[in-house]
Amino acid sequence: MVKDTQVKGLFKAMSKKKPLYISARQAGMSENTARKYVKSQRFPSDLKQSHTWRTRPDPFIDVWPQVEAILSRDPHFEAKAAFQWLQQENPGKFSDNQVRTLQRRFRQWHALYGSSKEVFFPQEHHPGALGASDFTSMSELRVTIAGVIFDHLLYHFVLTWSNWEHGTICFSESFESLASGLQNALWRCGGVPDEHRTDRLSAAVSNLDERKDFTSRYGALLRHYNMEGQKTNPNSGHENGDAEQRHYRFKRAMEQALILRCSRDFASRKEYELFLEQLFDRLNAGRQDRFEEEQRHLRPLPARRLPEYADIRGVLVSKASTILIRKNVYSVHSRLRDEHVTVHLYSERLDVLFGADVVEHLPRLRGTAHHRINYRHIIDWLVRKPGAFANYRYRSDLFPTSHFRIAYDMLCERIPAYADREYLQILHCAARQSEELVNRALQKLVAQGALLSAPAVIALVGWLECNAMPAPMDTSVAEVELSLYDNLLTHKEAMV
């Protein structure tokens, strides 16, 4: 079969005044075939007739009017369901391998008579005009920290013209995470775009109030950076397609980087953050020229960052020495009971202030209906009321390590009537002296099978404290002057 490239070679040879038989031989075809193409001045693809006829009978020609009637009534009718219905209505007439034929007829009907489909309109981007961001889950990449699954999100920001991007680790789609991630990106790129687009994040968009576009806190953040806000329409994630596409491409690049690294485990979160930072730098390196041009169109940054916490004032410390923040319970020191405190709620921690003094730094709980009780806050009164321990609502938080739990269970087996009192004495020792030394003492006594009691643990803690190895001292060795050895050698040679 003669191809277009052969005929093109024939025409080229003929243009050099070569005889037909020589041109045909060079093009790899017979003289008669060459004469046909020279006469028509057309290529084989132009002479090929389109295939408009059927090569086999249509098996659905008799039943198609019934199927088409259902399709006209409801275009969501699917070919596979129609085929199963036809098999039931006409036993033995249709075989399973004919379903593809019916599917092609369905596609043809939808193309000719079906309803119009949604059309996407490519947009022109302008330097410095728009930044887009969104949260994305990183769980599919199966990253671990010291062997433990690191379940987290990434706040992902992109400048839509240059595709420069930046990301910040977070654990919820809260306003604090949004404010921290957005400000990290803006200060890293060194400027502010005219507009910022998000999807309908509850942290930014007033989804329950049609009179307001954005929440008051997000509006204040936009005003601080002199940016206009954009939001997508409901159920229209494609309208924030720049961020969505960067999610996909970034995760794909990260998957390859993890494969090259030969491990998904990181020794610490700091090491993982460094890995992400280096990956973003590599991805942005290829966009450097466009990014530098876009930087010239960005607005200047304000004089300072906006605080990235929610300021919650007048929080009452309950009689249980706890505070309730965003439906989670946290303990504070019992001396603050019945006082009002201020809480600065960050994306990953809480700062508790009494007056102007910060009295507690607490890790922020994720989700709702959780609790974090620090035994040091309440142990002074719990040892005075040991009967409250057995049914204490948050008792599970009063076992700092697994060895504390093992010790309590052993006490319950040996002296059930006094187990709570003994355990609380051990816990009081951990609060007053050293949790680490108490844990080592419990581990040692359990391993030896010794009789476990509060006095025994306290005595062993005292011994461990007295016999602890001193911290290694820094030593320095003065540099040796090598010329002294040269003098010795010279002196020895002189004696010889």
N, C-alpha and C positions, 0 to 999 in steps of 0.2 A: 504494500500500500504506500503510495507516494505521499510524502509529508510536505507541509508548507515550506520547510527549510530547504528541501531539495529543489522545489520550484523557484525559490528565491535565488538559489545558486545558479539555476538554469538561466534566469533572467539576467543575472550579473555577468555570466559568461557570454551571453548573446550581445550584451551591451558593449563588449570588447571586440565585436566583429568576428567572433569565432564561428565556424560552420556549425550547423545544427547537430550533426552527428557527434562532433567533438564535445559540444556543450552538453548534449544529452548524456554522453559517457561520463563526463566529469560530475554531473548531477546524480548519477546512479540510476538512470531510467532508459527505457528504449527510445528510439528515434520517433516512433509513432506517438508514444505517450507525450514526449516533449513537444511534438508538433501540435498536439491537442491544447496544451497549456499556452503555447506561444500564440496560437490562434485566438483563444478565448481571453488571454491576458488576465486570468483569474487564478486564485490559489485553490488547492483541494478543499479547504474548509469552506470556501465560497460556493463551490459546486455541489457540496454535500446537501442532499435533501433532508429536511426535517422529518422526523418520524412521527406521523400523525395518525397512524392506523393501529388497530389492536392486533396483537400477534396470537391471541387466544380468546375464546368467548368470555364475556363478562358473567361470572357466576351469580352476581347480585342484581342482574337486570330485571328480574321478575319481582323482587321484593324491595328494590330501592324506593319506589314511590311510597311504601308504608314507612320506611325509615326516614325518608325526607320529610314526610308529614310531621313526624315526631320532632325532628330537628328544627323545623320551621316554628313549631310551637314552643320549644325550649332548646336553645342553642347549646346548653350545658350537657346535653345528651352525649355520652362518650361511645366511641366505636367499639370498645371491648364489651361494654354492657349490651350494646345493640347486637353484637355477634352472638353472645350467649343467648339472648332472647330469640334470635333467628334460629339457632340450633334447637331450642326448645319447641318453637312453632313448626319447624320443618325437620323432624328427626331423620338423620342419615343423609341430609342433602349437603351439609357444609362440613368440611374437615377443618381441624384446628389450624393447619398451615395456611388457611385462607384469610385469617384475621388481618394480616398486613394489607391485603388488597382492600378490605373494607376501611382500614385506617387511612389509606391513601385517598379513597373517595371522600371520607370525612374532611381531610385537610383541603381537598379541592373545593368542597362545598363551602367550607368556612372562608376560603380565600375569595370565592366568587360572590357568595350571598350572606356571609356571616356579618356580625356586628363589627364596627371599627375597633381597633386595638389602641391602647394607650401609646402615645408618641412621646419620646424623650427629645428634648431640644438642647443640643450642645451649646454651652455658654462660652463667651469670650471673657477671659480673666485679664485684669489690669494690675500692674505692680503696685503693691501697697494697699490695694482696695479691700481685700477680704482675708480673714483668717477663719478657719473652721475647726471645730473640735467635737469630740465625743468620747465616751467611756467604752472600753472593750474588755471582755474577759480574757485572761491569759491562761485559763486552766487547761486548754487543749494542748499546750506546749509541755505540760507535765514537769515543770521546774520544781526542784526540791532544794531546801536549805538544810544542810547537815542531815540529809536523809529524810527529811519531813516534807511532805507536799506543801508547797507555798501557794496557797489559793489567794489570788489577788486580781485586781483590775489594773488597767493602764489608762490614764487620762492622756489622750492623744491629740496633739495640736498640729495643724498644717497651714502654711501660707499658700493659698490656692494658685498663685501665679508661678512661684518658683518651686513649689512642692517641698520647701524646707520644712522639716518636721521635728517635733520634740515630744517626749513622753515623761510622765511622772507616775510612780507606783502609788496605788491607793487601794482601799478596801470597800468602798461604798460610793454610790453616786450622790454624795452629799454636797451641800454648797461649800463646805470647808475643803473638800477634795477638789471641787471645781475651781475655787479661788486660788488654792495653792498651785494646781497644775497650770492654770492659765497664766498666773503671774510668773511662774518659773519659766514658761515658754517666752513670754514677752521680754523679760529681762535677759534671757539667753540670746534672743535674736537682736536685741538692742533697739527695739522700736515698737510702734503700735500701728496696726492696720486701721483703715477707716471703719471697718465693720467686723463684727464677730458673729458667726452663725453656729447655732446648736440645734439639735433636734428638741423635742418637747420634754426636756429634763424637768422634773418637778423642782429641782434645786434652782432652776433659772426661770422657768416659764410658769405663768399663772394659769394652769390648766382648769382651775375651778372658778375663775373669775374672768368672764369675757370682757369686762371693762378695762382690765389691765393686761398688758402684754407680758411683763416680766415681774418677778418678785421684787420686793423693795430692796433686799440685800444685793441681788444681782444687778438691779438698776443702779444702785450706788457704786458697785464695782465698775460698771460701764462708764458712769460719769467721771469716776476718778481717773480713768485712762482715756477719757474723751473719745470713746468708741460708740458707734451705733450698734444696736443689737438686731439680729435676724433670728427667726425661728421657722422651723419647717411646719407644714400643715400636718394635721393628725394622720397617722398611719401612712406617712410619706417619707420613709427613711431615705429614699433615693434622692430627695432634695438636698440632703447633706452628703451627696455622693463622693465629694472630695475626701472627707474624713473616712467614709466607709471603705473606699478604695485603698486609702493608705493603711487602714487596719489590715486588709487582706495582704497587701504587698509587704508590710512590715513583718507580719507573722510568718509569711513565707520566707523572708530573708532571715528571720531569727531561727526558724527551723533548720535552715542550712548552716547557720553559724553554730548551732548546738551540735549538729552532726559532725562538723569539722572539729569542734572542741572535744568530741568523744565522751562527753558527760553532760547530763542535765542537772547535776548536783553542784551546789556552791557551798563553800565553807561558811559563808555569812551573807547577810543581806547586803552589806557594803560591797562585797565582791560581786554580787549579782547586779547591783546598781551600776557599778563600774563597767560591767559587761554590756549593759543596755546603753550606757553613755557612749561607749566605743562603737557600738553598732550604729547608733544614730549618727555619729561623726562620719563613719564610712559611707552611710547612705547619703548624707548631705554633701559629701566631698564632690560628687559628680554634679551637684547643682550650684556649686560655689559661684560661678559667673552670674547666673540668673539671680541668685540670692543677693549678691553684692549690688546688683542693679536695683533689686526690690528694696533693699535697705535704704537707698537714697530717697524712696518714696514713702517710707514709714514715718509716722509722727513721732516726735520725741517722747521719751518716757517721763513720767512725773518725777518729782523730787524724791519720793519714797514709795515703798510698797504699802498696800492697804493691809491692815491686820487680817490674818487668815483664820480667825476664830469667831465663834458666836459668843457674845457677851451676855451671860445669863445672870441676872442680879436677883438678890433677895431670896436665895435658895435656903430653905429652913432645914437645919440638921435635925433629924427625927430623934426620938428617945432611944431608938436602936442604934444611934450614931451612924446613920446612913443618909445619903441624899439620893433623890430620884432625878436622873438626867436622861431625857429622850427615852423614857420607858425602861431604863436600865438602872440597877441599884449599885451604888458604890459606898464603901465605908470611909469614914474620916475619923480622926482621933476623937476619943470620947470627951476630951475637954471642950470640944466645939458643940456638944449637945445643946439643943435649943437656941443656938446662935444662927444668924443669917450670914451666908457666905456668898461670894461671887464666883462663878465658874466661867473660865475661858475654855470653850469647847473647840479644840483643833480637830483635824481629820484623823489623828492617831493618838491623841492624848487629851487629858483634862488638866488644867491648872486650877487649883482651888485657892481662892484668896480670902483672907479675913482682913478687912480694911484694905490697906495697900500692900500687905505682906502675902507672898505666896507660901502657903502652908503645906500643900500636897501637889505632887505630880503623879497622875494616875493614868495608866494605859486605857485608851478608849475601847469599850466593848463594841463588837459588831452585832448588828441586828437589834432585836428588842427582847424584853422579858428575860434578860440575863443579869447576873450579879457578880461582883468582885469584892470580897471581904478580906481585908488584911487583918490577920489575927493580932498584930501588934497594936492595932487601934483599940481593941476591946478586951485584951487579955487581962488587964488589971482588975476589971470588974467580973470577968468570967470566972477567974479563980475564986472570987468571993461568992459566986453563985453557981457552983458546979452542977447543981440540979437542972439548970437551964440548958446544959450542953446536949443532953440526950435527944431532945426534940427541937433543937435550934433549927430554924428554917434554912439557914445557910451553913449548916455544919460541914458540908462537903468542902467548903473553902478553907477549913481549919486544919487540913492535912497538907502541909507545905510540900512534902515529898512522899514517895511510896513507902519509905521506911517509917515515917510517922504513922501511916495507916496500918502497917504491919504491927508496929508496937502497940497501937490501940487495940487491935484485934486480939493480940496475945494477952493483953491486960484483961480484956473482957472474958477470955477463956479461964484465966487463972483467978482473978478476983473481980467478978462481975459487979459486986456491990460498990467497989471503990475504984473501978476502972476509969470513970470520968474524972474523978478527983486526981488520980495519979497522972493521967495523960495531960491534964491542964497544968499540972506542976512542970511537966516536961516542956510543954509549949511555952510556959512562962519563962523557963530557963533559956529557950531559944530566942525569945524576944529580948531578954535582958542581957544575955551574953553573946551567943553566936549560933545562928541557925545551922551554919556549916559544921561546927564542932558537935552540936547535938546530933545532927544527921550521921556524922562519922561514929559517934558513940553508939547510937542505935544500931547502925550497921554492924559494928564490932560485937555488940552483945547478942544480937540475933544470930550472927554467924557462929558464935561460940556456944549458943544454946544456953546462955547464962540466965539466971533469974532476973527478970526485967522488973524494975521499979523506978520511981522517980528519984529516990536517993542514990541508987546505983548509977543512973544516967548522969546526975549532977556531979557525982564524985568522979566519974570517968571524964566528963567534960573538963573538970578542974585539972585532972592529970594531963589530958591532951593539951590544955592551954599552957601548962608549965613546961611540958616537954616538946613543945612545938619547935621545929628546926628553925634557927635564925635565918632571916632573909639573906641571900647571898650578897656579899659586899662587892662593890665595883672596885676592881684593882687596875692599876696602871703600871706598865713596865717601861722604864726609860729606854730610849733607843741606844743601842750599843755602837760605840765609835769603832768602826772596822779598822781604822788606821792603827789601833793598838795591836791587833794581830799581825799586821804588816811589820810593825817594829819588832815584835817577838821573833818573827821569821828571819828578819835581817840580822838580829843579834845572834841567832843560832848559827847562821851561815858564817858570820865573822869568827865565831869560836872554832868552827871547823877549819 
